[in-house]
Amino acid sequence: MSLTPHTLAELQESLQNASTPVGPINLSAFNTVKEHIPEDMTATVQCGMTLAAFQSQIGKHGQWLPVDPPGAEQLSISDLLMWNHSGPRRLGFGTIRDWLIGIRYVSTNGELVFNGGKVVKNVAGFDLCKLLVGSQGTLGVAVEATFKLAPIPECEQFCELACDSLAHAKRLMRSLRESKLHFSVLDLVGKPDTNPLIITGFSGAQADVAAQTTQLQLLSESTKSALAHDQWRLNNEHHVASVPPASLINLIQDKAADEFVARAGNGVVYLPGPTPARTPSNLEQRVKALFDPKEILPPL
């Protein structure tokens, strides 16, 4: 049973009365920035708003939410949270879990629950914010989120470094990680019938970005680039794997992947193909039973 609630009360009533699985839930009517306090660098937004629309509004004050998944024009704040989406700047700025400070969601019994706060420093007991991020909509329906924000970087510079092989990429990435450079982006990209590319990025004050770009060029030949490589994930079925950064190349070689996008600084790699089946842990099943006893939300 799909739901398209127009009000919070309608959503609460629908979940409270549901006796069979519901979904998908269309939250497009919940698309307002409820509060933005530029001096506190925080904002509260309804979860049906797209990430791009939210960034546009807070950007008028020189601020942004430092996450950059592809497809921000179609990606809702709800999906951003529920699937923990991120992009190339993950190394320098973290993921959405690092920027979420408060969340309001509707439970399966129709109760409106708030956890966290509206200030950066708060003590709120059990951290439901981190629990709900990445839960894929299995525990509740997020309707509102409060984020801490960051100033839009004064300058950004991205470069690509060509590699002869994965072995060459492994050596080069080791030297980059051991350098004193502060990357906001350190990605490895593979495409069929081409050599792998390392994509680097610096963000911050213009003088600092220029100095670090110069240091990078002393370490290895590089050319200026853009971040278009992450659009691959919009057009291809893929799944994600995660390992320690030093083991990333070994994983790619074990998978015999000739096409991938990897967050080389984090050890995260997106590979072609569907997500492999897995059995939820006992802990996951216990949490699911606690939050969704009626089993009306998506299964684990």
C-alpha positions in Angstrom: 0.0 0.0 0.0 1.6 3.3 -1.1 1.1 6.5 0.8 1.0 10.1 -0.3 0.2 12.0 2.9 -0.4 15.8 2.6 -0.2 16.5 6.4 1.6 15.1 9.3 -1.7 14.0 10.9 -2.6 12.1 7.8 0.7 10.2 7.9 0.4 9.5 11.6 -3.2 8.1 11.1 -2.2 6.0 8.1 0.7 4.3 10.0 -1.4 3.9 13.2 -4.2 2.1 11.3 -2.0 0.1 9.0 -2.2 -3.7 9.4 -0.4 -4.6 6.1 2.9 -3.4 4.7 3.1 0.2 3.5 5.3 1.8 1.0 6.6 3.5 -0.9 5.8 6.7 1.1 5.7 9.9 -1.0 6.8 12.8 1.2 6.9 15.4 -1.5 4.3 17.5 0.4 6.8 17.9 3.2 9.2 20.3 1.4 9.8 23.4 3.6 12.9 24.7 5.4 11.3 25.2 8.8 14.1 27.2 10.3 17.6 28.5 9.3 19.7 30.3 11.8 22.8 31.4 9.9 24.6 32.8 13.0 24.3 29.3 14.6 25.0 27.6 11.4 22.0 25.2 11.8 18.9 24.5 9.8 15.7 22.4 10.1 14.1 21.0 7.0 11.2 18.8 6.1 12.4 15.5 4.7 10.4 15.7 1.4 12.5 18.6 0.2 15.3 17.7 -2.3 18.9 18.1 -1.3 19.5 20.5 -4.2 16.6 22.8 -3.2 17.8 22.8 0.4 21.4 23.6 -0.6 20.0 26.5 -2.8 18.1 28.0 0.1 20.9 27.9 2.7 23.5 28.8 0.0 22.0 32.3 0.0 23.7 32.8 3.3 27.0 31.3 2.2 26.4 28.0 3.9 25.9 24.4 2.8 25.3 20.9 4.0 28.7 19.2 3.3 27.4 16.1 1.5 27.6 15.7 -2.3 25.9 12.5 -3.5 25.1 12.4 -7.3 21.5 13.3 -8.3 20.9 15.9 -5.7 18.1 17.4 -7.8 16.0 14.2 -7.3 17.3 13.1 -4.0 15.0 13.9 -1.0 16.4 14.6 2.4 14.5 11.4 3.6 16.4 9.2 1.1 19.7 11.0 1.9 19.2 10.0 5.6 17.7 6.6 5.2 20.3 5.4 2.7 23.2 7.4 4.1 24.2 8.7 0.6 27.5 10.5 0.1 29.8 11.6 -2.6 33.5 12.3 -3.4 33.9 14.9 -0.7 33.2 12.2 1.9 36.9 12.1 2.9 37.1 15.8 3.8 33.6 16.4 5.1 32.3 13.1 6.4 28.8 11.7 5.8 25.3 12.9 6.7 25.6 11.1 10.0 28.3 13.6 11.0 26.0 16.6 10.3 22.7 15.5 11.7 21.9 16.9 15.1 18.2 16.3 15.4 15.5 14.1 13.8 11.7 13.9 13.9 10.1 10.7 12.7 6.7 8.9 12.8 6.8 5.5 14.4 4.7 2.6 13.2 2.1 3.3 15.9 1.7 6.8 14.6 3.6 8.5 17.3 5.7 11.6 16.5 9.2 11.1 18.0 11.9 13.7 18.3 15.5 13.0 19.1 18.6 15.2 19.3 18.4 19.0 19.4 18.6 22.2 17.5 22.1 23.2 18.6 25.4 21.6 17.8 26.1 20.6 21.4 23.3 18.7 23.0 22.8 15.7 25.3 19.8 13.8 24.3 20.2 10.3 25.7 19.9 7.4 23.3 21.2 8.6 19.9 18.3 7.7 17.5 19.9 10.1 15.0 22.7 7.7 14.2 20.5 4.7 14.5 18.0 5.9 11.8 20.7 7.1 9.4 21.2 4.2 6.9 18.2 2.3 8.2 16.6 2.3 4.7 13.2 3.2 6.1 12.9 0.0 8.1 12.5 1.7 11.6 10.3 4.8 11.0 9.4 7.5 8.6 11.6 10.6 9.0 9.7 13.8 8.4 12.0 16.5 9.7 15.8 16.9 10.3 18.0 19.5 11.9 21.6 19.8 10.6 24.7 21.7 11.5 26.0 23.5 8.4 29.4 24.7 7.1 30.6 27.8 5.2 30.8 27.2 1.5 34.5 26.8 0.7 36.2 29.9 -0.6 38.0 27.7 -3.2 38.1 24.2 -4.5 40.5 22.5 -6.9 40.3 19.0 -8.3 43.0 17.1 -10.2 43.3 13.7 -11.8 46.4 11.6 -11.8 46.8 8.9 -14.5 48.0 5.5 -13.4 49.6 2.8 -15.6 47.9 0.0 -13.6 46.2 -0.8 -10.3 49.6 -1.7 -8.9 50.9 1.8 -9.9 47.7 3.3 -8.3 48.4 1.5 -5.1 51.9 2.9 -4.8 50.8 6.4 -5.7 47.9 6.3 -3.2 50.2 5.2 -0.5 52.5 8.1 -1.1 49.5 10.5 -1.2 48.2 9.2 2.1 51.6 9.5 3.7 52.0 13.1 2.5 51.0 16.1 4.6 48.4 17.1 2.1 44.8 17.6 3.4 42.5 16.1 0.7 38.8 16.7 0.6 38.6 14.2 -2.2 40.8 11.1 -2.9 39.0 8.8 -5.3 40.1 6.0 -7.6 38.1 5.5 -10.8 38.1 2.5 -13.2 36.6 2.3 -16.6 36.7 -0.6 -19.1 39.7 -0.6 -21.5 41.3 2.4 -19.8 43.9 2.9 -17.1 42.7 3.8 -13.6 42.6 7.5 -12.5 43.1 9.0 -9.1 40.9 12.0 -8.5 42.1 14.4 -5.8 40.5 17.6 -4.4 41.3 20.4 -2.0 38.8 22.7 -0.4 39.3 25.8 1.8 40.9 29.2 1.6 42.2 30.1 -1.8 45.9 30.5 -0.8 45.8 27.1 1.0 44.2 25.3 -1.9 46.8 26.8 -4.3 49.7 25.8 -2.1 48.5 22.2 -1.7 47.8 21.9 -5.4 51.4 23.0 -6.1 52.7 20.4 -3.6 50.6 17.7 -5.3 52.1 18.5 -8.6 55.6 18.0 -7.1 54.6 14.5 -6.0 53.1 13.4 -9.3 52.0 14.7 -12.7 48.4 15.9 -12.5 45.9 17.7 -14.6 42.9 19.8 -13.4 39.6 18.0 -13.4 36.0 18.0 -12.4 34.0 15.6 -10.2 31.8 14.2 -13.0 33.1 10.6 -12.4 30.5 10.0 -9.6 27.6 10.4 -12.1 28.4 6.7 -13.0 26.4 5.6 -10.0 23.2 7.3 -11.3 23.2 5.3 -14.6 24.4 1.9 -13.4 23.2 -0.8 -11.0 25.8 -1.1 -8.3 26.5 -2.2 -4.8 29.0 -1.0 -2.2 31.8 -2.7 -0.3 34.0 -1.4 2.4 37.5 -2.3 3.6 40.5 -0.6 5.2 41.9 1.9 2.7 45.2 -0.1 2.4 43.2 -3.1 1.3 41.1 -1.3 -1.4 43.2 -2.4 -4.4 43.3 -6.0 -3.2 39.5 -6.0 -3.1 39.1 -4.5 -6.6 41.5 -7.1 -7.9 39.7 -10.0 -6.1 36.4 -8.8 -7.7 38.1 -8.6 -11.1 36.3 -5.3 -11.5 37.2 -3.2 -14.6 34.6 -0.5 -13.7 34.2 1.0 -10.3 34.3 4.2 -8.3 36.2 4.1 -5.0 36.5 6.5 -2.1 40.2 5.6 -1.9 40.7 7.6 1.3 37.9 5.9 3.1 38.1 2.3 1.7 34.6 2.4 0.2 34.1 1.1 -3.4 31.0 1.1 -5.6 31.0 -2.0 -7.9 28.7 -3.0 -10.8 25.8 -5.4 -10.0 23.1 -5.9 -7.4 23.7 -5.9 -3.7 24.6 -9.4 -2.5 22.1 -11.1 -0.3 22.9 -11.1 3.4 21.3 -12.3 6.6 20.5 -9.6 9.2 22.3 -10.0 12.5 20.4 -10.9 15.7 20.9 -7.4 16.9 19.4 -5.9 13.7 16.4 -8.3 14.0 15.8 -7.3 17.7 16.0 -3.6 16.8 13.6 -4.1 13.9 11.1 -6.0 16.1 11.3 -3.2 18.7 10.6 -0.4 16.2 8.3 -2.2 13.8 6.3 -4.8 15.7 3.5 -4.7 13.1 6.0 -5.4 10.3 4.5 -2.7 8.1 7.8 -1.0 7.0 10.3 -2.5 4.5 12.0 -5.7 5.8 15.7 -5.8 6.6 
